């Protein structure tokens, strides 16, 4: 059973053993459900034409109301920070997409105003497309950030977990860095983190990075492992080796301040309402019945216990 974010935030302070936690509040996707027009995509919410509703005049008011619930935990020392949304689209051709929205849509009106003000021609240049992407991102992070900091000035603003083509966009990272404390990024498709990418993302944003999704599935788990973006490896021992290799790469970047394995529990094959990306796959450190994957956990524990000496090692090597 998936508990709402607010419910988890209220329950965690009363757990017998406290854990650091980072709630995700879904500002844009919650507004979208209220507004209408969103739909389910594997792993995240879909928006018309991949255009988020950030220019709707009602969005800022919604954010302020939505953020009131953050006040309940604003003094909790175990709360690390807030994610505002998950994997929102910032496509390369965002400007053209906004200009194709229905007449009267607030996003289209803003794109038309922006194009006219800048004298953009019939075919935007790559620089103009990037500037627009930065404008969309800046408006989103500024609007949501103001609401978060108003109701909880004590904790970090961790962003919305970049996942797509925005990871090649200087403009989007720079816009995010103006408002975030830490930039969160989901990383798939590589066995070892790219040192160049991480240092570039940090330079573009002026912020440290938090890796918020990565994992491997074990073929020995008895699960189908057909969903999700993570690798499939032969055994739980291999999952542990992948964890250690990837985490060492993150530490080596010297700009990554933490990571979140995705996810705590395996997908539940009996959950008929699960997101399409979370069906029948061995992603967890425990099974759907809370049985631990011991070889994976042993490898995680071995590395996690020496994280700070490893940080010192990479600092000295630099």
BELWO-V100645 format. One record per pair of residues at least 12 apart in sequence whose ideal C-beta (glycine too) atoms are under 10 Angstrom apart, sorted by the first residue. I is the first residue (numbers start at 1). J is the second residue. D is the distance in whole Angstrom. If there is no record, write none. Layout:
{{I;J;D} {I;J;D}}
This chain:
{{1;268;9} {1;271;9} {2;268;10} {2;271;9} {2;273;9} {2;274;9} {2;275;10} {2;278;10} {4;23;10} {4;26;10} {4;69;10} {5;23;5} {5;24;6} {5;25;6} {5;26;7} {5;30;10} {5;69;8} {5;70;10} {5;82;10} {5;83;9} {6;23;8} {6;25;9} {6;69;5} {6;70;9} {6;72;7} {6;73;9} {8;21;7} {8;23;7} {8;24;10} {9;21;8} {9;23;5} {9;25;10} {9;69;8} {9;70;8} {9;72;7} {9;73;5} {9;76;8} {9;79;8} {9;82;10} {10;69;10} {10;72;7} {10;73;8} {12;73;8} {12;76;8} {12;78;7} {12;79;8} {13;72;9} {13;73;7} {13;76;6} {13;77;10} {13;78;7} {13;79;9} {15;78;9} {18;76;9} {18;77;9} {18;78;5} {19;78;7} {20;77;9} {20;78;5} {20;79;8} {20;80;5} {20;81;10} {20;258;9} {21;73;9} {21;76;9} {21;78;6} {21;79;6} {21;80;7} {21;81;9} {22;79;8} {22;80;5} {22;81;5} {22;82;7} {22;83;6} {22;155;9} {22;156;8} {22;158;6} {22;182;10} {22;184;9} {22;210;9} {22;212;8} {22;258;9} {22;260;8} {23;69;9} {23;70;8} {23;73;8} {23;79;8} {23;80;10} {23;81;9} {23;82;6} {23;83;7} {23;155;10} {23;158;10} {24;82;8} {24;83;4} {24;84;8} {24;85;7} {24;86;6} {24;158;9} {24;160;9} {24;161;8} {24;184;10} {24;212;9} {25;63;10} {25;66;7} {25;67;7} {25;69;8} {25;70;7} {25;82;6} {25;83;7} {25;84;6} {25;85;8} {25;86;10} {25;144;9} {25;147;9} {25;148;8} {26;45;8} {26;66;9} {26;83;9} {26;84;8} {26;85;6} {26;86;7} {26;160;10} {27;54;10} {27;59;8} {27;62;8} {27;63;6} {27;66;6} {27;67;8} {27;82;10} {27;83;10} {27;84;5} {27;85;6} {27;88;10} {27;140;9} {27;143;8} {27;144;5} {27;147;8} {27;148;9} {27;160;9} {28;45;8} {28;47;8} {28;52;5} {28;53;7} {28;54;7} {28;59;8} {28;62;9} {28;63;9} {28;66;10} {28;84;8} {28;85;5} {28;86;9} {28;88;6} {28;140;7} {28;143;10} {28;144;8} {28;160;8} {29;44;8} {29;45;4} {29;46;9} {29;47;9} {29;52;9} {29;53;10} {29;84;10} {29;85;6} {29;86;8} {29;87;10} {29;88;8} {29;160;10} {30;45;9} {30;62;8} {30;63;10} {30;66;6} {30;85;9} {31;52;9} {31;53;6} {31;54;9} {31;56;8} {31;58;8} {31;59;6} {31;61;10} {31;62;5} {31;63;8} {31;65;10} {31;66;7} {31;85;10} {31;144;10} {32;45;6} {32;46;9} {32;47;6} {32;48;9} {32;52;8} {32;53;6} {32;56;10} {32;59;10} {32;85;10} {33;45;8} {34;58;9} {34;62;7} {34;66;10} {35;53;6} {35;56;7} {35;58;8} {35;59;9} {35;62;9} {36;48;10} {36;53;10} {37;49;10} {37;51;10} {37;53;8} {37;105;10} {38;52;10} {38;53;9} {40;275;7} {40;276;7} {40;277;10} {41;87;9} {41;89;9} {41;275;9} {41;276;8} {41;277;9} {42;227;8} {42;228;9} {42;229;9} {42;275;7} {42;276;4} {42;277;4} {42;278;9} {42;279;10} {43;86;8} {43;87;6} {43;163;8} {43;186;9} {43;213;9} {43;227;9} {43;228;8} {43;229;7} {43;262;10} {43;275;6} {43;276;8} {43;277;4} {43;278;8} {44;85;9} {44;86;5} {44;87;4} {44;88;7} {44;89;8} {44;160;10} {44;161;9} {44;163;8} {44;164;10} {44;186;10} {44;275;8} {44;277;8} {45;85;8} {45;86;8} {45;87;8} {45;88;8} {45;89;9} {46;89;8} {47;88;8} {47;89;6} {47;97;10} {47;107;10} {48;97;9} {48;100;10} {48;101;7} {48;102;9} {48;105;8} {48;107;9} {49;89;9} {49;91;9} {49;93;10} {49;94;9} {49;96;9} {49;97;4} {49;98;8} {49;99;10} {49;100;6} {49;101;6} {49;102;10} {49;105;10} {49;107;9} {49;108;10} {50;88;9} {50;89;4} {50;90;8} {50;91;5} {50;93;9} {50;94;7} {50;97;6} {50;98;10} {50;164;9} {51;89;8} {51;91;9} {51;94;7} {51;97;5} {51;98;5} {51;99;10} {51;100;9} {51;101;6} {51;105;8} {51;107;5} {51;108;9} {51;111;9} {51;136;8} {52;85;9} {52;88;6} {52;89;7} {52;90;8} {52;94;9} {52;98;10} {52;107;8} {52;136;7} {52;137;10} {52;139;9} {52;140;7} {52;160;10} {53;105;9} {53;106;7} {53;107;7} {53;140;10} {54;88;9} {54;106;9} {54;107;8} {54;110;9} {54;135;9} {54;136;6} {54;137;9} {54;138;9} {54;139;5} {54;140;5} {54;141;9} {54;142;10} {54;143;7} {54;144;9} {55;98;8} {55;101;10} {55;105;9} {55;106;5} {55;107;5} {55;108;9} {55;109;7} {55;110;4} {55;111;8} {55;113;10} {55;114;10} {55;135;10} {55;136;8} {55;139;7} {55;140;10} {55;143;10} {56;105;9} {56;106;5} {56;107;8} {56;110;10} {57;106;6} {58;106;9} {59;106;9} {59;139;9} {59;140;9} {59;143;6} {59;144;9} {59;147;10} {60;139;10} {60;142;10} {60;143;5} {60;144;9} {60;146;8} {60;147;8} {61;147;9} {62;143;10} {62;147;9} {63;84;9} {63;140;10} {63;143;6} {63;144;5} {63;145;9} {63;146;8} {63;147;4} {63;148;8} {63;150;9} {63;151;10} {64;143;9} {64;144;10} {64;146;8} {64;147;5} {64;148;10} {64;150;7} {64;151;8} {65;147;8} {65;151;10} {66;84;10} {66;144;9} {66;147;7} {66;148;10} {66;151;9} {67;82;9} {67;84;9} {67;144;8} {67;145;10} {67;146;9} {67;147;4} {67;148;6} {67;149;9} {67;150;7} {67;151;4} {67;152;8} {68;147;9} {68;150;9} {68;151;6} {68;152;10} {69;151;8} {69;152;10} {70;82;7} {70;147;8} {70;148;6} {70;149;10} {70;150;9} {70;151;5} {70;152;4} {70;153;10} {70;154;10} {70;155;8} {71;150;9} {71;151;5} {71;152;6} {72;151;9} {72;152;9} {73;152;7} {73;154;9} {73;155;8} {74;151;7} {74;152;4} {74;153;7} {74;154;5} {74;155;7} {75;152;9} {75;154;7} {75;155;10} {76;152;10} {76;154;9} {76;155;8} {77;154;9} {77;155;10} {79;152;8} {79;154;8} {79;155;5} {79;156;9} {80;155;7} {80;156;6} {80;158;8} {80;182;9} {80;210;9} {80;258;8} {81;148;9} {81;152;9} {81;154;10} {81;155;5} {81;156;3} {81;157;6} {81;158;4} {81;159;9} {81;180;9} {81;181;7} {81;182;7} {81;184;9} {81;210;9} {82;144;9} {82;145;10} {82;148;6} {82;149;10} {82;151;10} {82;152;7} {82;155;6} {82;156;7} {82;157;6} {82;158;6} {82;159;9} {82;181;10} {83;156;10} {83;157;9} {83;158;5} {83;159;7} {83;160;7} {83;161;6} {83;184;7} {83;210;9} {83;212;7} {83;260;10} {84;140;8} {84;141;8} {84;143;10} {84;144;5} {84;145;8} {84;147;9} {84;148;7} {84;157;7} {84;158;8} {84;159;6} {84;160;5} {84;161;9} {84;179;10} {84;180;9} {84;184;10} {85;140;8} {85;144;8} {85;159;8} {85;160;4} {85;161;8} {86;160;7} {86;161;5} {86;163;8} {86;184;9} {86;186;9} {86;212;9} {86;213;9} {87;160;7} {87;161;6} {87;162;8} {87;163;4} {87;164;7} {87;166;10} {87;186;7} {87;212;10} {87;213;9} {88;136;10} {88;137;9} {88;140;8} {88;159;10} {88;160;5} {88;161;8} {88;162;9} {88;163;9} {88;164;9} {88;166;9} {89;136;10} {89;163;9} {89;164;7} {89;165;9} {89;166;8} {90;132;10} {90;133;5} {90;134;9} {90;136;6} {90;137;6} {90;140;9} {90;160;9} {90;162;8} {90;163;10} {90;164;7} {90;165;7} {90;166;4} {90;167;9} {90;169;7} {90;171;9} {90;172;5} {90;175;9} {90;176;10} {91;129;10} {91;133;8} {91;136;10} {91;164;7} {91;165;6} {91;166;8} {91;169;10} {92;126;8} {92;129;6} {92;130;8} {92;133;8} {92;164;9} {92;165;5} {92;166;9} {92;168;8} {92;169;8} {93;124;9} {93;129;7} {93;132;10} {93;133;9} {93;165;10} {94;107;10} {94;111;9} {94;129;7} {94;130;9} {94;132;6} {94;133;5} {94;134;10} {94;135;9} {94;136;6} {94;137;9} {94;165;10} {94;166;9} {94;169;10} {94;172;10} {95;111;6} {95;114;8} {95;115;8} {95;120;8} {95;124;5} {95;128;7} {95;129;5} {95;130;9} {95;131;9} {95;132;4} {95;133;8} {95;135;9} {95;136;9} {96;111;9} {96;123;9} {96;124;7} {96;129;8} {96;132;9} {97;111;9} {97;132;10} {98;110;7} {98;111;4} {98;112;9} {98;114;9} {98;115;9} {98;132;8} {98;136;8} {99;111;5} {99;112;7} {99;114;10} {99;115;7} {99;120;10} {99;124;9} {99;132;10} {107;136;9} {110;132;10} {110;135;8} {110;136;9} {110;139;8} {111;132;7} {111;135;9} {111;136;9} {114;128;9} {114;131;9} {114;132;7} {114;135;7} {114;136;10} {115;128;8} {115;132;8} {118;131;8} {118;132;9} {118;135;10} {120;132;9} {127;171;9} {129;169;10} {129;171;9} {130;168;10} {130;169;6} {130;170;7} {130;171;4} {130;172;8} {130;174;10} {131;171;6} {132;171;8} {133;165;9} {133;166;7} {133;169;6} {133;170;10} {133;171;5} {133;172;5} {133;175;8} {134;169;8} {134;170;8} {134;171;3} {134;172;6} {134;173;9} {134;174;6} {134;175;5} {134;176;9} {134;178;10} {135;171;8} {135;175;8} {136;166;10} {136;171;9} {136;172;8} {136;175;8} {137;159;10} {137;160;9} {137;162;10} {137;166;8} {137;169;8} {137;171;7} {137;172;5} {137;173;8} {137;174;9} {137;175;4} {137;176;6} {137;177;10} {137;178;9} {137;179;9} {138;171;9} {138;172;9} {138;174;9} {138;175;4} {138;176;8} {138;178;7} {138;179;8} {139;175;8} {140;159;10} {140;160;8} {140;172;10} {140;175;8} {140;176;9} {140;179;9} {141;157;8} {141;159;7} {141;160;8} {141;172;10} {141;175;6} {141;176;5} {141;177;9} {141;178;7} {141;179;4} {141;180;6} {142;175;8} {142;178;7} {142;179;5} {143;179;9} {144;157;8} {144;159;9} {144;160;8} {144;179;8} {144;180;10} {145;157;5} {145;159;9} {145;176;10} {145;178;9} {145;179;4} {145;180;7} {145;181;9} {146;179;9} {148;179;10} {149;179;9} {155;181;9} {156;180;8} {156;181;4} {156;182;6} {156;210;9} {156;257;10} {157;176;10} {157;179;7} {157;180;5} {157;181;5} {157;182;8} {157;184;10} {158;180;7} {158;181;7} {158;182;5} {158;183;8} {158;184;5} {158;210;6} {158;212;8} {158;258;10} {159;176;6} {159;177;10} {159;179;9} {159;180;5} {159;181;9} {159;182;7} {159;183;6} {159;184;5} {159;185;9} {159;205;9} {159;207;9} {159;209;10} {159;210;8} {159;212;9} {160;176;8} {160;180;9} {160;183;10} {160;184;7} {160;212;10} {161;183;9} {161;184;5} {161;185;7} {161;186;5} {161;210;9} {161;211;10} {161;212;5} {161;213;7} {161;260;9} {162;176;8} {162;183;7} {162;184;7} {162;185;5} {162;186;7} {162;187;9} {162;201;8} {162;209;10} {162;212;9} {163;184;10} {163;185;8} {163;186;4} {163;187;9} {163;188;8} {163;212;9} {163;213;8} {163;229;9} {164;186;9} {166;185;9} {167;185;7} {167;186;9} {167;187;9} {167;197;8} {167;200;10} {167;201;7} {168;197;9} {168;200;9} {168;201;10} {169;204;8} {170;200;8} {170;201;10} {170;203;9} {170;204;5} {170;205;9} {171;204;9} {172;204;8} {172;205;9} {173;185;9} {173;200;8} {173;201;6} {173;202;9} {173;203;9} {173;204;4} {173;205;4} {173;206;9} {173;207;8} {173;209;10} {174;203;10} {174;204;6} {174;205;6} {174;206;8} {175;204;10} {175;205;9} {176;201;10} {176;204;9} {176;205;6} {176;206;10} {176;207;8} {177;201;9} {177;202;9} {177;203;10} {177;204;7} {177;205;3} {177;206;5} {177;207;5} {178;205;9} {178;206;8} {178;207;9} {179;207;10} {180;205;7} {180;206;10} {180;207;6} {180;208;10} {180;210;10} {181;207;7} {181;208;8} {181;210;10} {182;205;9} {182;207;6} {182;208;5} {182;209;7} {182;210;5} {182;212;10} {182;256;10} {182;257;6} {182;258;8} {183;201;7} {183;202;8} {183;204;9} {183;205;5} {183;206;9} {183;207;5} {183;208;7} {183;209;5} {183;210;7} {183;212;10} {183;255;10} {184;207;10} {184;209;8} {184;210;5} {184;211;8} {184;212;5} {184;213;9} {184;258;10} {184;260;9} {185;197;9} {185;198;9} {185;201;7} {185;209;6} {185;210;7} {185;211;6} {185;212;7} {185;213;9} {185;214;10} {185;256;9} {186;211;7} {186;212;6} {186;213;4} {186;214;7} {186;229;8} {186;260;9} {186;262;8} {187;209;10} {187;211;5} {187;212;9} {187;213;7} {187;214;5} {187;229;10} {187;246;8} {187;249;10} {187;250;9} {187;256;10} {187;259;9} {188;213;7} {188;214;7} {188;215;9} {188;228;9} {188;229;4} {188;230;6} {188;231;8} {188;262;9} {189;214;10} {189;229;7} {189;230;9} {189;231;9} {190;214;9} {190;231;9} {190;246;8} {190;249;9} {191;216;9} {191;231;8} {191;233;10} {191;242;7} {191;245;7} {191;246;7} {191;249;9} {192;242;10} {192;245;6} {192;246;7} {192;248;8} {192;249;5} {192;250;9} {192;252;9} {193;209;10} {193;211;8} {193;214;9} {193;245;9} {193;246;6} {193;247;9} {193;248;9} {193;249;4} {193;250;5} {193;251;10} {193;252;8} {193;253;6} {193;256;8} {193;259;10} {194;249;8} {194;253;9} {195;249;8} {195;250;10} {195;252;7} {195;253;6} {195;254;9} {195;255;9} {196;253;9} {197;209;10} {197;253;9} {198;211;9} {198;249;9} {198;250;8} {198;252;9} {198;253;4} {198;254;9} {198;255;5} {198;256;6} {199;253;6} {199;254;8} {199;255;6} {200;255;10} {201;253;9} {201;255;8} {201;256;10} {202;253;8} {202;254;9} {202;255;4} {202;256;8} {203;255;8} {205;255;10} {207;255;9} {207;257;10} {208;253;10} {208;254;9} {208;255;6} {208;256;7} {208;257;4} {208;258;9} {209;250;9} {209;253;8} {209;255;6} {209;256;5} {209;257;7} {209;258;9} {209;259;9} {210;250;10} {210;256;7} {210;257;6} {210;258;5} {210;259;7} {210;260;7} {211;246;9} {211;247;9} {211;249;10} {211;250;6} {211;253;10} {211;256;6} {211;257;9} {211;258;7} {211;259;4} {211;260;7} {211;261;9} {211;262;10} {212;258;9} {212;259;8} {212;260;5} {212;261;10} {212;262;8} {213;228;10} {213;229;8} {213;230;8} {213;259;9} {213;260;7} {213;261;8} {213;262;4} {213;263;8} {213;283;10} {214;229;9} {214;230;7} {214;231;9} {214;242;9} {214;243;9} {214;246;6} {214;247;9} {214;250;9} {214;259;7} {214;260;8} {214;261;7} {214;262;6} {215;228;8} {215;229;9} {215;230;4} {215;231;8} {215;239;8} {215;242;8} {215;243;9} {215;246;9} {215;260;10} {215;261;6} {215;262;5} {215;263;7} {215;281;9} {215;282;9} {215;283;5} {215;284;9} {215;285;9} {215;296;10} {216;230;6} {216;231;4} {216;232;7} {216;233;5} {216;236;10} {216;238;7} {216;239;5} {216;240;9} {216;241;9} {216;242;4} {216;243;8} {216;246;9} {216;261;9} {216;282;9} {216;283;9} {216;296;9} {217;230;6} {217;231;7} {217;232;5} {217;233;7} {217;239;8} {217;266;9} {217;267;10} {217;280;10} {217;281;5} {217;282;4} {217;283;6} {217;284;10} {218;232;8} {218;233;6} {218;234;7} {218;235;6} {218;236;5} {218;237;9} {218;238;7} {218;239;5} {218;240;10} {218;242;10} {218;266;10} {218;281;10} {218;282;5} {218;283;10} {218;293;7} {218;295;9} {218;296;8} {219;232;6} {219;233;7} {219;234;5} {219;235;7} {219;236;10} {219;238;9} {219;239;10} {219;282;8} {220;233;9} {220;234;7} {220;235;5} {220;236;6} {220;237;9} {220;238;9} {220;239;9} {220;282;9} {220;293;10} {220;295;10} {221;235;9} {221;236;7} {221;239;9} {221;266;7} {221;281;9} {221;282;4} {221;283;10} {221;284;9} {221;287;8} {221;293;8} {222;282;8} {222;287;10} {223;266;7} {223;267;7} {223;269;7} {223;279;10} {223;280;5} {223;281;6} {223;282;5} {223;283;9} {223;287;9} {223;288;9} {224;267;9} {224;269;8} {224;279;8} {224;280;4} {224;281;7} {224;282;9} {225;267;9} {225;279;10} {225;280;7} {225;281;5} {225;282;6} {225;283;9} {226;279;7} {226;280;6} {226;281;7} {227;267;7} {227;274;9} {227;275;9} {227;276;7} {227;277;5} {227;278;6} {227;279;4} {227;280;6} {227;281;5} {227;283;9} {228;262;8} {228;263;9} {228;267;8} {228;275;10} {228;276;10} {228;277;5} {228;278;7} {228;279;8} {228;280;9} {228;281;5} {228;282;9} {228;283;6} {229;262;9} {229;277;7} {230;242;9} {230;261;10} {230;262;7} {230;263;10} {230;277;10} {230;281;8} {230;282;9} {230;283;6} {232;281;9} {232;282;8} {233;282;10} {235;295;7} {235;296;10} {236;282;9} {236;293;5} {236;294;8} {236;295;4} {236;296;5} {236;297;9} {236;298;9} {236;299;9} {237;295;5} {237;296;8} {237;298;9} {237;299;8} {238;295;9} {238;296;9} {238;299;10} {239;261;10} {239;282;8} {239;283;10} {239;285;9} {239;293;7} {239;295;7} {239;296;5} {239;297;10} {239;299;8} {239;300;9} {240;293;9} {240;294;10} {240;295;5} {240;296;5} {240;297;8} {240;298;7} {240;299;3} {240;300;7} {240;301;9} {240;302;8} {240;303;9} {241;295;10} {241;296;10} {241;299;7} {242;296;9} {242;299;9} {243;259;9} {243;261;7} {243;285;9} {243;296;7} {243;297;10} {243;299;6} {243;300;5} {243;302;10} {243;303;7} {243;304;9} {244;299;6} {244;300;8} {244;302;7} {244;303;5} {244;304;10} {245;299;10} {245;303;10} {246;259;8} {246;261;9} {246;303;10} {247;259;6} {247;261;9} {247;299;10} {247;300;8} {247;303;6} {247;304;8} {247;307;8} {247;310;9} {248;303;7} {248;310;7} {248;314;9} {251;303;9} {251;307;7} {251;308;10} {251;310;5} {251;311;6} {251;313;9} {251;314;6} {251;315;10} {252;310;9} {252;311;10} {252;313;9} {252;314;5} {252;317;9} {252;318;9} {253;314;9} {254;311;8} {254;314;6} {254;315;7} {254;317;10} {254;318;7} {258;307;10} {261;283;8} {261;284;9} {261;285;7} {261;296;9} {261;300;8} {262;278;10} {262;283;6} {262;284;9} {263;278;8} {263;281;10} {263;283;5} {263;284;6} {263;285;8} {263;286;10} {264;283;9} {264;284;6} {264;285;6} {264;286;7} {264;290;10} {265;283;8} {265;284;4} {265;285;8} {265;286;6} {265;287;7} {265;288;6} {265;289;9} {265;290;7} {266;278;10} {266;280;9} {266;281;7} {266;282;5} {266;283;6} {266;284;4} {266;285;9} {266;286;7} {266;287;5} {266;288;5} {266;289;9} {266;290;10} {266;291;9} {266;293;8} {267;279;6} {267;280;6} {267;281;5} {267;282;8} {267;283;6} {267;284;8} {267;287;10} {267;288;7} {268;280;9} {268;284;10} {268;287;9} {268;288;4} {268;289;9} {269;281;9} {269;288;7} {270;288;8} {271;288;8} {282;296;10} {284;296;9} {285;297;6} {285;300;7}}
